[in-house]
């Protein structure tokens, strides 16, 4: 979900604000090329 928002040109700040996560965490997942382990478990996909 974070990667999709980032690909739609949403800022890291806006992503972190909407998902209630730290900016560094949002940046980490937005810029990663691999799917994070917690994403595989559905943690980041269930947050809307």
Secondary structure, DSSP 8 states (H G I E B T S, - for coil): -HHHHHHTT--HHHHHHHHT--HHHHHHHHH-SS--HHHHTTTTTS--
